Amino acid sequence: MKHLHLLSIASLWALYATGCEAPGVGDPCIPETIPPGGFNDQESFIETSSVQCRTRVCLVYELKGDPTMILGENCPPSAPPGLCPMREEVEERVYCTCRCKAPEGSTATTCDCPEGYSCEELVTVGLAGGARGHYCVKRSSIR
């Protein structure tokens, strides 16, 4: 019985030393809804029910085009100009995120942004309990 107890303490210490599992910010995702003609690089898109993300939030941050049609890979020759982004652009601008700051009076769950991310206000309209708020954005993608 003592060995089992010592094993439990060792397991707890290992968990404490390594920290909790990362929240999934930065994991790749593809939104379920893509507008005809792709996304506008002057806007950001938040999908708050993404089953691909542990955070349940998929972000398309200022990407031009359709993230499922990659230039040089599966972009049809007949695609209009700007529809097919490069793979690097998709990796830089489409990923799982989390809400890092909610509006005043909201009971929404928030997170801390990991290193390399900035807490940016992306959704400014809508109900306080909706998607409104700040989200973790890759610093390298902020223009």
VENUR-V43029 format. One record per pair of residues at least 24 apart in sequence whose C-alpha atoms are under 10 Angstrom apart, sorted by the first residue. I is the first residue (numbers start at 0). J is the second residue. D is the distance in whole Angstrom. If there is no record, write none. Layout:
I,J,D / I,J,D
This chain:
21,53,10 / 21,113,9 / 22,52,9 / 22,53,7 / 22,54,7 / 22,95,9 / 22,96,9 / 22,97,8 / 22,110,8 / 22,111,9 / 22,112,9 / 22,113,9 / 23,52,7 / 23,53,6 / 23,54,6 / 23,55,9 / 23,56,10 / 23,94,9 / 23,95,7 / 23,96,7 / 23,97,9 / 23,113,10 / 24,52,8 / 24,53,8 / 24,54,7 / 24,56,9 / 24,57,9 / 24,58,10 / 24,94,7 / 24,95,5 / 24,96,5 / 24,97,7 / 24,110,10 / 24,111,10 / 24,112,8 / 24,113,7 / 24,116,9 / 24,135,8 / 24,136,9 / 24,137,10 / 25,52,9 / 25,57,9 / 25,58,9 / 25,90,9 / 25,91,9 / 25,92,10 / 25,93,8 / 25,94,5 / 25,95,5 / 25,96,6 / 25,97,10 / 25,113,9 / 25,115,10 / 25,116,9 / 25,135,9 / 25,136,9 / 25,137,8 / 26,51,9 / 26,52,7 / 26,53,9 / 26,54,9 / 26,57,9 / 26,90,9 / 26,93,9 / 26,94,6 / 26,95,5 / 26,96,8 / 27,51,8 / 27,52,8 / 27,57,8 / 27,58,10 / 27,89,9 / 27,90,7 / 27,91,10 / 27,92,10 / 27,93,7 / 27,94,5 / 27,95,6 / 27,96,10 / 28,52,7 / 28,56,9 / 28,57,6 / 28,58,8 / 28,59,9 / 28,66,10 / 28,89,10 / 28,90,9 / 28,93,7 / 28,94,5 / 28,95,6 / 28,96,10 / 29,57,7 / 29,58,9 / 29,59,8 / 29,65,10 / 29,66,7 / 29,67,7 / 29,89,9 / 29,93,7 / 29,94,8 / 29,95,9 / 30,56,9 / 30,57,6 / 30,58,8 / 30,59,8 / 30,66,9 / 30,67,9 / 30,93,9 / 30,94,9 / 30,95,10 / 31,57,9 / 33,64,9 / 33,65,7 / 33,66,8 / 33,67,9 / 34,64,9 / 34,65,8 / 35,64,9 / 35,65,9 / 35,82,10 / 36,63,9 / 36,64,7 / 36,65,7 / 36,78,9 / 36,79,8 / 36,80,10 / 36,81,9 / 36,82,6 / 36,83,10 / 37,62,9 / 37,63,7 / 37,64,4 / 37,65,4 / 37,66,8 / 37,67,9 / 37,68,9 / 37,81,9 / 37,82,6 / 37,83,8 / 37,84,10 / 38,62,6 / 38,63,5 / 38,64,5 / 38,65,6 / 38,66,8 / 38,81,10 / 38,82,8 / 39,63,5 / 39,64,7 / 39,65,9 / 39,81,10 / 39,82,10 / 40,64,8 / 40,92,10 / 42,121,9 / 43,92,9 / 43,93,10 / 43,121,7 / 43,122,9 / 44,93,9 / 44,121,9 / 44,122,9 / 45,93,10 / 45,95,10 / 45,96,9 / 45,97,10 / 45,121,8 / 45,122,8 / 45,130,8 / 45,131,10 / 45,134,9 / 46,95,9 / 46,96,10 / 46,130,9 / 47,95,10 / 47,96,10 / 47,97,9 / 47,98,10 / 47,129,9 / 47,130,7 / 49,95,9 / 51,94,10 / 51,95,8 / 52,94,8 / 52,95,6 / 52,96,8 / 52,97,10 / 53,95,8 / 53,96,9 / 53,97,9 / 54,95,7 / 54,96,6 / 54,97,6 / 54,98,9 / 54,110,10 / 55,95,8 / 55,96,8 / 55,97,8 / 56,94,9 / 56,95,6 / 56,96,6 / 56,97,6 / 56,98,8 / 56,130,10 / 56,134,9 / 57,93,7 / 57,94,6 / 57,95,4 / 57,96,6 / 57,97,8 / 58,92,8 / 58,93,6 / 58,94,6 / 58,95,6 / 58,96,6 / 58,97,9 / 58,121,10 / 58,134,9 / 58,135,9 / 58,136,9 / 59,89,8 / 59,91,9 / 59,92,6 / 59,93,5 / 59,94,7 / 59,95,9 / 59,96,10 / 59,136,10 / 60,89,9 / 60,91,9 / 60,92,5 / 60,93,6 / 60,94,9 / 60,121,9 / 60,136,8 / 60,137,9 / 60,140,8 / 60,141,9 / 61,88,10 / 61,92,7 / 61,93,9 / 61,140,8 / 61,141,9 / 61,142,9 / 62,88,7 / 62,89,7 / 62,91,9 / 62,92,6 / 62,93,8 / 62,140,10 / 63,88,9 / 63,89,9 / 63,92,10 / 64,89,9 / 65,89,9 / 66,90,9 / 66,92,9 / 66,93,8 / 88,140,9 / 91,136,10 / 91,137,8 / 91,138,10 / 91,139,8 / 91,140,6 / 92,136,9 / 92,137,8 / 92,139,9 / 92,140,7 / 92,141,9 / 93,136,10 / 93,137,10 / 94,136,9 / 94,137,9 / 95,135,9 / 95,136,10 / 96,134,7 / 96,135,6 / 96,136,7 / 96,137,9 / 97,133,9 / 97,134,6 / 97,135,6 / 97,136,9 / 98,130,8 / 98,131,9 / 98,132,7 / 98,133,6 / 98,134,4 / 98,135,7 / 98,136,10 / 99,132,8 / 99,133,6 / 99,134,5 / 99,135,6 / 99,136,10 / 100,131,9 / 100,132,6 / 100,133,5 / 100,134,7 / 100,135,9 / 101,127,8 / 101,128,8 / 101,129,9 / 101,130,9 / 101,131,7 / 101,132,5 / 101,133,6 / 101,134,9 / 102,126,9 / 102,127,6 / 102,128,8 / 102,129,10 / 102,130,10 / 102,131,7 / 102,132,6 / 102,133,8 / 103,127,7 / 103,128,10 / 103,132,9 / 104,128,8 / 105,129,9 / 105,131,9 / 105,132,10 / 107,131,10 / 107,132,9 / 109,133,9 / 109,134,9 / 110,134,9 / 110,135,9 / 111,135,8 / 112,136,8 / 112,137,9 / 113,137,9 / 114,138,9 / 115,139,8 / 116,140,9 / 116,141,10 / 117,141,9
